[in-house]
Amino acid sequence: MSARRDGPGVTPYHGAVPEGGRRYGAGGAVWHAVGMTDQYVLTISCPDKQGIVHAVSSYLFITGCNIEDSQQFGDRDSGLFFMRVHFSAEAPVTVDKLRASFAAVGDSFQMDWQIHRAEERMRVVLMVSKFGHCLNDLLFRSSIGALPVEIVAVVSNHTDFAELVASYDLPFRHIPVTKENKPAAEAELLALVEEQDVELVVLARYMQVLSDDLCKRLSGRIINIHHSFLPSFKGAKPYHQAHARGVKLIGATAHYVTADLDEGPIIEQEVERVGHEVTPDALVAIGRDVECQALARAVKWHAERRILLNGRRTVVFT
């Protein structure tokens, strides 16, 4: 059985790992048996200052944790520091104990931080209207384990995809939306989110504009796919707008939803080169593929807690 170390400057130990999966090397470094640990993800954003990385790595070391992967970024423009650490730990370490003991580190650096078990599948609601390509793509990816999510329901203002959702043995919730009942419809959606402990709502070509109140209540928890390479061609029929302008690239943009329509922080974009001979209908067909790719990556990265908000922008650790 192979093993790895916690702590710098220690010669690797190549002998047998004793019962309990732990070996103490030179300087008291702790060696863990691979395959006998739980995996966690720590995300951090805070004002940038000296000592953050040292404080985090020292905390993980003295807690008996092993850093598997670490990424960081200091934004000189905003003065903020961002970090994502994937680490492992053995019992008796638990996520609750980690959260309780890390609070002091977080407070000392004014951190906005979270710790989650890496294997947790994020609970997600998908929303769709009458274009089902993104929905179908996400359902399939989830079914084969390509997305680390648990789809708890699919919500639609139409019934077109009820049978598709049923074929995946998932709940389908029809919530019609009109000008008159929109507040009640959004209240029903919020109730579903709260009852099912939903962490992410995905607008997989859901063609209703959400109210400012809903956007604020689910800030940072709604991802939309816009069928355009934002910030160009906002609003309706963007592919037709692009054709009218004779573009040579078309694209799709996955972004967080805010009260400003199609202005939320961009997570991912995908493009495809096109020629002068491509018709508006052909642009739409090409666009379906790039929409699916951009949205799937955005959902995956969010579920893996790789995205941190940086004002109107995002930091994405891939």
N, C-alpha and C positions, 0 to 999 in steps of 0.2 A: 504494500500500500504506500502510495506517495504521500508526502506531507509538505506543508509550506510554513513559512515563518511570519510572525508579527514582529516587526522591528528591524531597523537597518543595521548593517555592518556585522551580521552574524553568519558564520559559515554554515551552509546547509547541512542538516543532519540526514544521513542516508541509511540509518539503521532502522530496525523495526519500531513501529509506533506501539507503545504499550497499551494495555487495556484501558478504555476510556478515551482513546483517540487523541491523546495530548502528550507532548514531550517538551521538557524544558531544556533549552540550549544555553549557550554561553550568554552571560549577562541577564539571565532570567527570561530570554525570549521564549515565547510560547509557540510550539509547533502544533498545527491542527491536521488531523487526517482528512484528506479530500473526500467528499461524499458523506461526511458525518455532521454537516453543519447546516444551519438555516441561513437563508439569504435575505438581505434587507437592502432598501434603497433610502438614502438620506438626501434630501434636497434643501438647498439654502439660498436665500437672497438677503442681502443686508448692505449697509453702507460699507464701502471698501476701506480697509485699514490694515495695518500690519498685524500679523499674528493669527489670522483666521485659520489658515491651513494648519498651522502648528497646533492650535487649540483643538481642531477637529480630529486630526490624526492622533494627537496625544490622548484625547478622550477615548477614541476607538481602541488604542493600544492598551490603556490601563483597564478598559472594560473587557478585555479578552477577545476583541474582534479583529478580523483580518480584512484589510482593504483588497478587494478584487479588482476594482476599476475606479478611477477618479478623474473627473473632468471639472475644469474651472474656467471662469472668464471674469475679468475686471473691466467694466465699461467706463472709460475715461470721461465720456460725455455725460453720463448720468451719475457717475460716482458710486455706482453699485457693483457689488461682487456677487457672482453666481457660482454655485457648486452642486455637483451631483456625485454622490459616492455610493458605489455598490460594494457592500461588505458582507462578510459571513461571521457567524457566531455560534457557539455551542451552548447547550443548556448548562446552567440555569438561566442564561440570557433569554429574555422574551421581548417582544415589541413594546409591551407596556412598561417594562423596567427600563428599556432604552429611552423611551419618551420621557419618563419621569426623571431620569438621571441626566439627560442631555439638556433639560430646560435651563439649568444654570449657565451652560455654555451659550445657549441661544440668547438668554437675557443679557449676557455680558457684551454681546456684539450686536444687539438689536436685530436679531435674525428673524426672518419669516421662514420657518423650517417645518419639515414633515419627515417622519420616518414610517415606512411601510414595509411589510413583508413582500419580497420581490415576486413570490409566486401567487400573490393575490390577484384575482381577475377582477378588473374594474367593472362595476355594475353600470350598464349603459341602456339608455332608451334611444331608439332610432325613430326619426320622424320623416315622413314622405308624403308627397301629394300624388301626381299622376305620371311622373317619370321615374321608373323603377330600377334603372341600371346601377346606380350607386347602392341602393338598398340590396339588390340581388348580390352585388359584389361583396358587401360587408357581411351579409348572411352566410355566404359560402366561405369566405375567409375565416369567419368565426367558427364555422362548423368543422373545419379541418385543423383548427388550432393555430392558424396563422395570425390571429389577433388575440392578445391577452385580455379579452373582455368576456363578460357574462351579459348577454342581451336579455334584459328582463321583460321587455315589451317593445312592440312596434306601434307607433301612434300615427294615424293619418286622418286628414279631413275628408278623405274619400275611402271607398271600399275596394278599389281596384286590385289591391295586392293582399287582400285577406287570405286568399287561397295559397299564395306564395309563402306567406308567413306561416300558415298552418302546416305547410309541407316540411318546415323546419321544427315543428312542434313547439312554437313560441306563441305567447299571447299577442293578439291583435286588438288594439283599442281604437275604435272609430270615434273621433271627436270632431263633429262638424263645426265649421267656423263661418259665421256670418258677421256682418257689421253690428248687428243687434246683440249677438250672444258671445262676442269675442272675450269679454271679461270672464264670463262663466267658463268658456272653453279653456282659457289659460289657467283658471283656478283649478279645473279638473286635472290639467297637466301637472301643475305644481303639487297637487295632492298625491298624484302617482309618484312623482319624484321623491317626495318625502316618505311616503309609505314604503317604497321599495328601496330606500337608501341609495338612490341613484347618484353617481358621481359625475356622469357625463351625459349630455344630450347631444345627439348628432343629427343635424338637419341634412338628410341625404336627399337633396332636392325637394325640400319642404318649401312650398311657394307661398307661405303666409308671412307677412311682416310681423315680427313679435313686438309687443308693447315695450315702451321704455322701462316700465316697472318690472316686467319679466326679465328683460335683459340685465337689469341691475341685480335682481335677486339671484340670478344664476350666472353672475359675472365670472368669467374664466372657466365656465363649465358647459358652454355651448359652442360647438364647432359647426360651421357652415361651409358648404362647398359652393363657390360662386363660379358659374360657367363663363369665366373671363379671366384674363391675366391682369388682375387689378394692379394699379388704380385706373386702368383704362376700361371703357365700355361698361359702365355700371348700369344697373336697372334692367329693364326687360330686353329680350332678344339681343344679347351681346354678340352672338356669332353673326347675326345679320348686320349689326353695327360694324363689326370687324370687316366683313365682306365689303361693305359700302366704302370703307376706308382703304381697301386693298392691302391689308396686312399680309406679311409673309410668315408671321408666327402667330399661332393661336395658343391659348393656354387656359388653365383653370387654377383657382386659388382657394386653398383651405385656410380659413381664418376664424378667430374667435368672434363671437357675435357681441356687438355693443349697440347702444341706442342709435348710433350713427350708422345708417344703412350702408353695408358693404365697406365700412371703414375700420373694422376691428383689426387687432394685431394679426399680421400674416404669419402662418405657421409653415406652409409649404406651397410651392407652385410647380406646375408641370407644363411644358410647352411641346408643340409639334410644328415643324416647318410645313408650310403649304405654298402652293403656287397660284398663279393668276387664273388657272383653269378650274380651280376648285369652287363648286357652287355653294350657296348658303346651306343647303341640305347636307352636302358632303362635309362641310365644316361642323355641323351639328353632330354628325356621325363620328367624326374624328374626335370631337370634343367629349363625347361620352367616355372614351377610353382614358383621356387625360384627367377627366374629373374623378373617375374611379381610382386612378393611381394616386393622385394628390390627396384625396380624402382618406384612403386607406392608410397612407403613411402618417398623416396627421393624427388619426385615431390611434394608431399603434404607438406613436411617440408619446401622445398624451397618456395612454394607458400604462406605458412603461415609465412615466413620470420623468420624461426627458425635456419637457418644455417649461420654461420659467418666464413669466411676464416681466417685461422691462419697459414700462410705460406703454406707448403705442406700438412697441415692437416685442419680439420674442427672442429668447435665447434658447436654442435647440441643440442639446447634446446628443449627437448621433454616433 
